Every structure is written in structure tokens, then in C-alpha cells.
Amino acid sequence: MGAEHLSAFARVCAVALATAALGCGGGTGRARPLAATGAPRHLQIVRAMTTPERRALVDRLREKNPTPPGSRWTVNEEALSVSLTVVDPFAGFLRRARREAVARPPREGAPIDSAEAAERARAFVRHNAEVLGLPRHVVPGLAERVRAVQPSDHALPRARWAVRFDAPFASKGYEGFREIDNVADVEVLVDDDGEVSSFVNLSRVHPHLTIDTRPALAEDDPRVLSKLLGRRVFALDGRAPGALDRAARELGRLPLGEVRAEDVTRVALVIHASTGPAMAWLAYRLAYLVEIAKPAAPGEDELDRGSPGAAPQLYFFRWVVDADTGDVLEDARPPISGAAHGEP
């Protein structure tokens, strides 16, 4: 039913059914810094659902959508406990399910048209918003696109129309933090008699968060940059023929010198998400995104500038540091010379 577009970070969604929070407060904006109290106000751990919790989610889908014998809703049972493509384990919603194929009497008259299919599909999404991970207030504003079912959908025999619904929406209370914005993206397949027979849910939605958004360190506090200044950075040399087909460790390095305060181009307060081992949990933490731009060393960028006297090539780096301590949470990735000059 279409390609999977699930990334490690994206794979997070709304309706927090398995949240173990180590925080409190729930700030609503970018307020002034507060003194650190030692409490984990800026950290929240969201643990993956257990297998019984995942099975209970499938049971809720069946309870909300009763079917005749032999045509109940099913999922890939073998992958239910571990797969990210069956259940979103952090926000607690279903990503895909289909009904068992069973013979039904043909529809009287002509098969349903695209307009009726869209109506049936939207009613299904509205009725199942909870198990699909969508806040109810988002459903009325979902954009809608209808197309005929294609062989690549791997649909049931009577499926005729695929109706896709999508819309962006902010995380409630964190509207200023665009990095944790959400996207609803659900495709519903409708049979020729109007029955919904399967769905694929590619939504990227974050769990409910209760993180205090007032940092212990102000943006201009020297400690925000203290563990970055003086670091030696380099770009990877991607200018040689075939360089980009090789592993990064095989590329040469172009030294760019040490990070200096004047290299900093942006410091922004963000909510940073990272995964635990084997995707056992997600950690959300208040942090600063620090971006710097370093010029190429003299003579190193002659192949890139295009003409004598042109401005030196700039290489961009991005770190994430803790908003309470300045500790580095995520290191910058070295840029690649010759083919990837822009920001990461």
C-alpha cells in the first residue's frame, strides 16, 4: 500500500499510551530562564509499548469496527511486538491493518464512485481517530486525495479506491517549537461496495509532552558554547572522482581549524528527541541548537570557488547542547567538500 517513509525520528506520534514522564510543568512558550533546581523539568522519557499494550490496541480497533465472521481486522502478528510499521510504540497508534478477505454479496447497481469512497474513508478516519493517533480537532481539516487502487497497493481483491488524508499540526502547548511539529498522513482503501478494507498510517506525530520550556541557561550564557569553543573541525574531501561512492571513513579530511565564538551563526532553543538502545525509549530534552560556519583554509577550496577572488567556501556544522548544563547531546556531522556545501 505504498512505500514506507518511516525515519528513526519520525516514527513518533500523538495519543501517548505508553508515556513514563520524568518531568512536570508543561510550558507553553519560550519564557525567561530559571535557576536550575535539580529536578528533571527539561527531560521526558517515553518508553515503548509492551506487547500486551500493542495487542490491546489491535483489540480496540476490532471493538470499534465490528465485522461479520471471517472478515475481522488483522495485523502482521509476527511483527507486532517489534516492528515500527505495525504500531507506533511511543505514541501508541496503529500504522497498518487490513480485513480478512471474505466473500460478500455484490453491491446492487454500479460500484461506488470516488466521491462516495472519500466520504466513507473520512467517516472511518473520524471514527477511529484515537487508534490512528490523530487528535479529533485535526480530522475535519485533513486534505483529501482520491485515486484508483494500483497493483503496487497490494490491496484486497475488491478494493477500488485509495483515499489519502494529510495535514500538518503543531504539538499542543509547544507551537513555537517547529522541530516537534506533526504531520497526519493516512491512506484508506475502500472496496467497490463502500467497505473499508485496509489502511496505511504514515503519520509523524509526537507523544504528549510535559516538558518545562524555561531553560536554566540563557541563550547568551557562556556555558552554552563552552564545550564547543576550541574544538577542531574538518570537512570530508568529496572532490575526487567517485568519492561520494566511498564510505565516509575512506575520504580525506580538509582541516578547518578551531571553533571560535565569531563562527557561531545561530543559537536556538529546541526540544531534542533521541532514541534509546533497540528503540526501547525516546528521550525528549530541552536543548540549544548551535550552528557555526567555517571557511575553508586558504588553498583548500580552489576547486569549489569557481573563480579567483570569490568568497571562501563556507562549511556548516550543527551541534545540540543541553539547555541546563551546556553538555553536548549530539555532535555535528562533518560536511562534504565539492558535493555538499550547504547546511546539513
Salt bridges, closest charged atoms under 4 A:
GLU4 OE2 - ARG96 NH2 1.99
ASP59 OD1 - ARG62 NH1 3.70
GLU77 OE1 - ARG55 NH1 2.60
ASP88 OD2 - ARG95 NH2 3.20
GLU116 OE1 - ARG107 NH2 3.40
GLU116 OE2 - ARG120 NH2 3.27
GLU130 OE2 - ARG60 NE 3.76
GLU144 OE1 - ARG122 NH2 3.17
ASP153 OD1 - ARG147 NH2 2.81
ASP166 OD2 - ARG145 NH2 2.78
ASP181 OD2 - ARG178 NE 2.44
ASP185 OD2 - ARG164 NH2 2.66
GLU187 OE1 - ARG147 NH2 3.23
ASP191 OD2 - ARG104 NH2 2.93
ASP192 OD1 - ARG158 NE 2.96
ASP193 OD2 - ARG104 NE 2.96
ASP193 OD2 - ARG158 NH2 3.52
GLU195 OE1 - ARG99 NH1 2.79
ASP212 OD2 - ARG41 NH1 3.04
ASP212 OD2 - ARG214 NH2 2.85
ASP221 OD2 - ARG223 NH2 2.83
ASP237 OD1 - ARG239 NE 3.10
GLU258 OE2 - ARG232 NH1 3.53
GLU262 OE2 - ARG260 NE 3.61
ASP263 OD1 - ARG260 NH2 3.59
ASP263 OD2 - LYS294 NZ 3.03
GLU291 OE2 - ARG266 NH1 3.42
GLU291 OE2 - ARG318 NE 2.88
ASP301 OD1 - ARG305 NE 3.36
ASP304 OD1 - HIS341 NE2 3.85
ASP322 OD2 - ARG285 NH1 3.43
ASP324 OD1 - HIS42 ND1 2.74
ASP327 OD1 - LYS227 NZ 2.22
GLU330 OE1 - HIS272 NE2 3.51
ASP331 OD1 - ARG231 NH1 2.83
GLU343 OE1 - ARG318 NH2 3.69
